């Protein structure tokens, strides 16, 4: 069965950086459309970033220029590099691939 396991979340100060990882099992990140979503406190889950199987990327306006989605085919892992973090970036971040969801990793941006 497909399994997506996120890691890398934590507490960071505003302006800081984090890199989230999404390790995939029984799913090839190289040949799948991979995405990251997040859900802030009291908010609905929202799209953050996407990378198609051909490598095309797209981002929500709120993270464009600060976040970067990437993948490592050898490690079969997708990543989300998050820079210049803001308190509004706080939430649970979920990896999504081929209709499967990970369990999420918590990101808290606070001083």
ZAKOL-667018 format. One record per atom (N, C-alpha, C): residue number from 1; residue in one letter; atom name; x, y, z. Coordinates in Angstrom, 3 decimals, padded with zeros to 6 digits. Layout:
BEGIN
NODE pos code site        u        v        w
NODE NUM    a   CA        X        Y        Z
...
END
This chain:
BEGIN
NODE pos code site        u        v        w
NODE   1    x    N  000.841 -001.182  000.000
NODE   1    x   CA  000.000  000.000  000.000
NODE   1    x    C  000.880  001.237  000.000
NODE   2    x    N  000.323  002.319 -000.520
NODE   2    x   CA  001.059  003.574 -000.592
NODE   2    x    C  001.164  004.190  000.795
NODE   3    x    N  002.339  004.715  001.097
NODE   3    x   CA  002.541  005.388  002.369
NODE   3    x    C  003.363  006.644  002.129
NODE   4    x    N  002.903  007.760  002.692
NODE   4    x   CA  003.615  009.028  002.639
NODE   4    x    C  003.862  009.466  004.072
NODE   5    x    N  005.131  009.695  004.411
NODE   5    x   CA  005.491  010.039  005.786
NODE   5    x    C  006.222  011.377  005.791
NODE   6    x    N  005.588  012.369  006.402
NODE   6    x   CA  006.192  013.694  006.494
NODE   6    x    C  007.080  013.800  007.733
NODE   7    x    N  008.073  014.668  007.646
NODE   7    x   CA  008.930  014.978  008.784
NODE   7    x    C  009.539  016.356  008.566
NODE   8    x    N  010.154  016.882  009.619
NODE   8    x   CA  010.856  018.152  009.496
NODE   8    x    C  010.146  019.344  010.092
NODE   9    x    N  008.941  019.143  010.584
NODE   9    x   CA  008.235  020.251  011.202
NODE   9    x    C  008.834  020.613  012.550
NODE  10    x    N  008.348  021.713  013.114
NODE  10    x   CA  008.837  022.131  014.416
NODE  10    x    C  008.501  023.572  014.691
NODE  11    x    N  009.133  024.101  015.725
NODE  11    x   CA  008.944  025.496  016.125
NODE  11    x    C  010.087  026.331  015.566
NODE  12    x    N  009.749  027.433  014.919
NODE  12    x   CA  010.768  028.302  014.322
NODE  12    x    C  010.338  029.748  014.524
NODE  13    x    N  011.309  030.624  014.636
NODE  13    x   CA  011.010  032.043  014.790
NODE  13    x    C  010.653  032.672  013.448
NODE  14    x    N  009.884  033.737  013.469
NODE  14    x   CA  009.593  034.459  012.211
NODE  14    x    C  010.884  034.837  011.496
NODE  15    x    N  010.872  034.627  010.182
NODE  15    x   CA  012.059  034.872  009.386
NODE  15    x    C  012.953  033.665  009.224
NODE  16    x    N  012.689  032.625  009.972
NODE  16    x   CA  013.489  031.415  009.910
NODE  16    x    C  013.114  030.493  008.765
NODE  17    x    N  013.772  029.339  008.726
NODE  17    x   CA  013.576  028.369  007.650
NODE  17    x    C  013.359  026.971  008.206
NODE  18    x    N  012.655  026.171  007.439
NODE  18    x   CA  012.482  024.748  007.720
NODE  18    x    C  012.438  024.013  006.387
NODE  19    x    N  012.849  022.761  006.415
NODE  19    x   CA  012.684  021.910  005.239
NODE  19    x    C  011.871  020.688  005.642
NODE  20    x    N  010.729  020.541  005.006
NODE  20    x   CA  009.876  019.383  005.234
NODE  20    x    C  010.216  018.289  004.236
NODE  21    x    N  010.120  017.051  004.694
NODE  21    x   CA  010.358  015.893  003.834
NODE  21    x    C  009.110  015.031  003.770
NODE  22    x    N  008.939  014.363  002.658
NODE  22    x   CA  007.828  013.424  002.460
NODE  22    x    C  008.410  012.170  001.831
NODE  23    x    N  008.635  011.155  002.660
NODE  23    x   CA  009.182  009.895  002.182
NODE  23    x    C  008.053  009.005  001.698
NODE  24    x    N  008.167  008.530  000.460
NODE  24    x   CA  007.106  007.751 -000.154
NODE  24    x    C  007.472  006.274 -000.246
NODE  25    x    N  006.468  005.437 -000.023
NODE  25    x   CA  006.608  003.994 -000.210
NODE  25    x    C  005.536  003.532 -001.179
NODE  26    x    N  005.909  002.641 -002.100
NODE  26    x   CA  004.980  002.093 -003.087
NODE  26    x    C  004.352  003.165 -003.975
NODE  27    x    N  005.073  004.263 -004.139
NODE  27    x   CA  004.673  005.350 -005.024
NODE  27    x    C  005.954  006.042 -005.459
NODE  28    x    N  006.084  006.275 -006.757
NODE  28    x   CA  007.287  006.934 -007.253
NODE  28    x    C  007.068  008.441 -007.302
NODE  29    x    N  007.864  009.203 -006.515
NODE  29    x   CA  007.720  010.652 -006.554
NODE  29    x    C  008.161  011.198 -007.913
NODE  30    x    N  009.006  010.437 -008.617
NODE  30    x   CA  009.493  010.892 -009.916
NODE  30    x    C  008.372  010.864 -010.952
NODE  31    x    N  007.498  009.886 -010.864
NODE  31    x   CA  006.467  009.727 -011.885
NODE  31    x    C  005.070  010.095 -011.393
NODE  32    x    N  005.006  010.766 -010.243
NODE  32    x   CA  003.719  011.163 -009.687
NODE  32    x    C  003.644  012.677 -009.566
NODE  33    x    N  002.442  013.197 -009.560
NODE  33    x   CA  002.220  014.596 -009.219
NODE  33    x    C  002.216  014.696 -007.697
NODE  34    x    N  003.157  015.435 -007.147
NODE  34    x   CA  003.284  015.578 -005.704
NODE  34    x    C  002.887  016.990 -005.287
NODE  35    x    N  002.325  017.108 -004.094
NODE  35    x   CA  001.890  018.425 -003.636
NODE  35    x    C  001.996  018.523 -002.119
NODE  36    x    N  001.995  019.751 -001.657
NODE  36    x   CA  001.935  020.048 -000.223
NODE  36    x    C  000.706  020.915  000.029
NODE  37    x    N  000.015  020.582  001.107
NODE  37    x   CA -001.107  021.365  001.576
NODE  37    x    C -000.857  021.690  003.050
NODE  38    x    N -001.614  022.633  003.563
NODE  38    x   CA -001.508  022.948  004.992
NODE  38    x    C -002.871  023.322  005.542
NODE  39    x    N -002.985  023.162  006.858
NODE  39    x   CA -004.215  023.548  007.551
NODE  39    x    C -003.837  024.314  008.801
NODE  40    x    N -004.135  025.598  008.794
NODE  40    x   CA -003.860  026.434  009.954
NODE  40    x    C -004.939  026.293  011.008
NODE  41    x    N -004.687  026.781  012.210
NODE  41    x   CA -005.669  026.685  013.296
NODE  41    x    C -006.987  027.352  012.907
NODE  42    x    N -008.076  026.602  012.969
NODE  42    x   CA -009.383  027.143  012.643
NODE  42    x    C -009.614  027.408  011.174
NODE  43    x    N -008.725  026.901  010.326
NODE  43    x   CA -008.854  027.139  008.890
NODE  43    x    C -009.048  025.839  008.140
NODE  44    x    N -009.487  025.960  006.887
NODE  44    x   CA -009.604  024.788  006.043
NODE  44    x    C -008.233  024.449  005.437
NODE  45    x    N -008.106  023.221  005.018
NODE  45    x   CA -006.881  022.799  004.361
NODE  45    x    C -006.732  023.566  003.040
NODE  46    x    N -005.514  024.055  002.780
NODE  46    x   CA -005.292  024.844  001.579
NODE  46    x    C -004.061  024.369  000.834
NODE  47    x    N -004.078  024.606 -000.466
NODE  47    x   CA -002.973  024.247 -001.336
NODE  47    x    C -001.767  025.128 -001.052
NODE  48    x    N -000.569  024.539 -001.085
NODE  48    x   CA  000.672  025.287 -000.883
NODE  48    x    C  001.548  025.226 -002.129
NODE  49    x    N  001.868  024.013 -002.576
NODE  49    x   CA  002.792  023.881 -003.710
NODE  49    x    C  002.566  022.543 -004.394
NODE  50    x    N  002.949  022.492 -005.686
NODE  50    x   CA  002.759  021.274 -006.479
NODE  50    x    C  003.924  021.110 -007.435
NODE  51    x    N  004.309  019.870 -007.650
NODE  51    x   CA  005.269  019.544 -008.698
NODE  51    x    C  004.697  018.407 -009.521
NODE  52    x    N  004.589  018.610 -010.825
NODE  52    x   CA  004.063  017.561 -011.691
NODE  52    x    C  005.144  016.525 -011.964
NODE  53    x    N  004.726  015.439 -012.591
NODE  53    x   CA  005.682  014.391 -012.938
NODE  53    x    C  006.716  014.891 -013.939
NODE  54    x    N  006.376  015.925 -014.676
NODE  54    x   CA  007.326  016.497 -015.647
NODE  54    x    C  008.211  017.566 -015.029
NODE  55    x    N  007.981  017.877 -013.751
NODE  55    x   CA  008.816  018.861 -013.066
NODE  55    x    C  008.258  020.262 -013.012
NODE  56    x    N  007.098  020.464 -013.587
NODE  56    x   CA  006.469  021.787 -013.527
NODE  56    x    C  005.991  022.072 -012.108
NODE  57    x    N  006.291  023.267 -011.617
NODE  57    x   CA  005.916  023.624 -010.250
NODE  57    x    C  004.903  024.766 -010.245
NODE  58    x    N  004.110  024.806 -009.199
NODE  58    x   CA  003.190  025.916 -008.982
NODE  58    x    C  003.056  026.130 -007.478
NODE  59    x    N  002.723  027.373 -007.111
NODE  59    x   CA  002.661  027.752 -005.701
NODE  59    x    C  001.454  028.634 -005.451
NODE  60    x    N  000.990  028.614 -004.211
NODE  60    x   CA -000.038  029.563 -003.833
NODE  60    x    C  000.595  030.954 -003.751
NODE  61    x    N -000.202  031.965 -003.938
NODE  61    x   CA  000.317  033.330 -003.903
NODE  61    x    C  000.949  033.656 -002.556
NODE  62    x    N  000.444  033.067 -001.496
NODE  62    x   CA  000.918  033.398 -000.154
NODE  62    x    C  002.330  032.884  000.129
NODE  63    x    N  002.802  031.903 -000.645
NODE  63    x   CA  004.135  031.337 -000.395
NODE  63    x    C  005.093  031.548 -001.557
NODE  64    x    N  004.595  032.041 -002.668
NODE  64    x   CA  005.427  032.207 -003.855
NODE  64    x    C  006.634  033.088 -003.541
NODE  65    x    N  007.808  032.624 -003.939
NODE  65    x   CA  009.039  033.367 -003.676
NODE  65    x    C  009.691  033.022 -002.354
NODE  66    x    N  008.975  032.308 -001.492
NODE  66    x   CA  009.528  031.931 -000.177
NODE  66    x    C  009.685  030.421 -000.045
NODE  67    x    N  008.777  029.665 -000.643
NODE  67    x   CA  008.802  028.208 -000.537
NODE  67    x    C  009.244  027.599 -001.869
NODE  68    x    N  009.894  026.432 -001.778
NODE  68    x   CA  010.316  025.711 -002.975
NODE  68    x    C  010.019  024.233 -002.803
NODE  69    x    N  009.316  023.660 -003.765
NODE  69    x   CA  009.054  022.220 -003.756
NODE  69    x    C  010.108  021.537 -004.611
NODE  70    x    N  010.553  020.372 -004.154
NODE  70    x   CA  011.582  019.633 -004.877
NODE  70    x    C  011.386  018.147 -004.635
NODE  71    x    N  012.147  017.346 -005.359
NODE  71    x   CA  012.083  015.892 -005.150
NODE  71    x    C  013.462  015.307 -005.386
NODE  72    x    N  013.699  014.178 -004.724
NODE  72    x   CA  014.916  013.403 -004.892
NODE  72    x    C  014.491  012.003 -005.296
NODE  73    x    N  014.660  011.679 -006.570
NODE  73    x   CA  014.200  010.379 -007.073
NODE  73    x    C  014.956  009.233 -006.421
NODE  74    x    N  016.232  009.422 -006.139
NODE  74    x   CA  017.031  008.349 -005.540
NODE  74    x    C  016.530  008.002 -004.137
NODE  75    x    N  016.111  009.028 -003.410
NODE  75    x   CA  015.566  008.801 -002.059
NODE  75    x    C  014.054  008.619 -002.074
NODE  76    x    N  013.438  008.796 -003.246
NODE  76    x   CA  011.984  008.715 -003.390
NODE  76    x    C  011.286  009.599 -002.360
NODE  77    x    N  011.754  010.818 -002.282
NODE  77    x   CA  011.291  011.764 -001.275
NODE  77    x    C  011.002  013.120 -001.921
NODE  78    x    N  009.913  013.714 -001.495
NODE  78    x   CA  009.588  015.080 -001.900
NODE  78    x    C  009.916  016.019 -000.740
NODE  79    x    N  010.210  017.260 -001.086
NODE  79    x   CA  010.611  018.229 -000.069
NODE  79    x    C  009.841  019.536 -000.229
NODE  80    x    N  009.765  020.270  000.859
NODE  80    x   CA  009.256  021.639  000.807
NODE  80    x    C  010.222  022.502  001.617
NODE  81    x    N  011.011  023.290  000.924
NODE  81    x   CA  011.914  024.232  001.577
NODE  81    x    C  011.139  025.506  001.855
NODE  82    x    N  011.097  025.916  003.117
NODE  82    x   CA  010.320  027.078  003.534
NODE  82    x    C  011.261  028.114  004.132
NODE  83    x    N  011.332  029.255  003.496
NODE  83    x   CA  012.187  030.359  003.970
NODE  83    x    C  011.330  031.560  004.336
NODE  84    x    N  011.924  032.477  005.069
NODE  84    x   CA  011.243  033.714  005.478
NODE  84    x    C  009.873  033.417  006.075
NODE  85    x    N  009.853  032.494  006.987
NODE  85    x   CA  008.587  032.039  007.559
NODE  85    x    C  007.896  033.140  008.347
NODE  86    x    N  006.564  033.109  008.285
NODE  86    x   CA  005.721  034.078  008.968
NODE  86    x    C  004.787  033.356  009.925
NODE  87    x    N  004.270  034.043  010.926
NODE  87    x   CA  003.307  033.400  011.822
NODE  87    x    C  002.109  032.801  011.075
NODE  88    x    N  001.693  033.418  009.979
NODE  88    x   CA  000.571  032.891  009.193
NODE  88    x    C  000.890  031.564  008.518
NODE  89    x    N  002.158  031.175  008.492
NODE  89    x   CA  002.526  029.883  007.924
NODE  89    x    C  002.314  028.736  008.916
NODE  90    x    N  001.945  029.062  010.130
NODE  90    x   CA  001.694  028.040  011.145
NODE  90    x    C  000.579  027.112  010.727
NODE  91    x    N  000.781  025.808  010.949
NODE  91    x   CA -000.253  024.838  010.619
NODE  91    x    C  000.323  023.442  010.504
NODE  92    x    N -000.550  022.517  010.182
NODE  92    x   CA -000.125  021.147  009.891
NODE  92    x    C  000.057  021.037  008.385
NODE  93    x    N  001.228  020.566  007.984
NODE  93    x   CA  001.564  020.450  006.572
NODE  93    x    C  001.435  018.993  006.137
NODE  94    x    N  000.713  018.804  005.038
NODE  94    x   CA  000.423  017.473  004.531
NODE  94    x    C  001.039  017.273  003.150
NODE  95    x    N  001.590  016.102  002.955
NODE  95    x   CA  002.085  015.689  001.643
NODE  95    x    C  000.956  014.948  000.928
NODE  96    x    N  000.856  015.177 -000.376
NODE  96    x   CA -000.191  014.558 -001.183
NODE  96    x    C  000.440  014.033 -002.464
NODE  97    x    N  000.082  012.778 -002.799
NODE  97    x   CA  000.589  012.210 -004.037
NODE  97    x    C -000.353  011.138 -004.553
NODE  98    x    N -000.783  011.308 -005.787
NODE  98    x   CA -001.629  010.303 -006.449
NODE  98    x    C -002.812  009.875 -005.587
NODE  99    x    N -003.497  010.838 -005.044
NODE  99    x   CA -004.729  010.629 -004.257
NODE  99    x    C -004.464  010.090 -002.864
NODE 100    x    N -003.217  010.065 -002.426
NODE 100    x   CA -002.887  009.617 -001.077
NODE 100    x    C -002.364  010.791 -000.244
NODE 101    x    N -002.691  010.741  001.050
NODE 101    x   CA -002.259  011.784  001.979
NODE 101    x    C -001.325  011.213  003.036
NODE 102    x    N -000.368  012.043  003.462
NODE 102    x   CA  000.409  011.690  004.629
NODE 102    x    C -000.330  012.071  005.898
NODE 103    x    N  000.307  011.826  007.041
NODE 103    x   CA -000.346  012.089  008.319
NODE 103    x    C -000.149  013.528  008.785
NODE 104    x    N  000.756  014.239  008.169
NODE 104    x   CA  000.979  015.642  008.482
NODE 104    x    C  002.129  015.865  009.452
NODE 105    x    N  002.718  017.053  009.385
NODE 105    x   CA  003.767  017.462  010.311
NODE 105    x    C  003.483  018.904  010.731
NODE 106    x    N  003.616  019.180  012.017
NODE 106    x   CA  003.235  020.469  012.580
NODE 106    x    C  004.353  021.493  012.399
NODE 107    x    N  003.986  022.661  011.928
NODE 107    x   CA  004.897  023.799  011.818
NODE 107    x    C  004.322  024.942  012.647
NODE 108    x    N  005.135  025.475  013.559
NODE 108    x   CA  004.727  026.611  014.370
NODE 108    x    C  005.743  027.725  014.179
NODE 109    x    N  005.269  028.859  013.730
NODE 109    x   CA  006.137  030.023  013.532
NODE 109    x    C  005.757  031.050  014.591
NODE 110    x    N  006.648  031.231  015.545
NODE 110    x   CA  006.342  032.105  016.671
NODE 110    x    C  007.621  032.562  017.335
NODE 111    x    N  007.577  033.762  017.885
NODE 111    x   CA  008.716  034.271  018.642
NODE 111    x    C  008.543  033.975  020.123
END
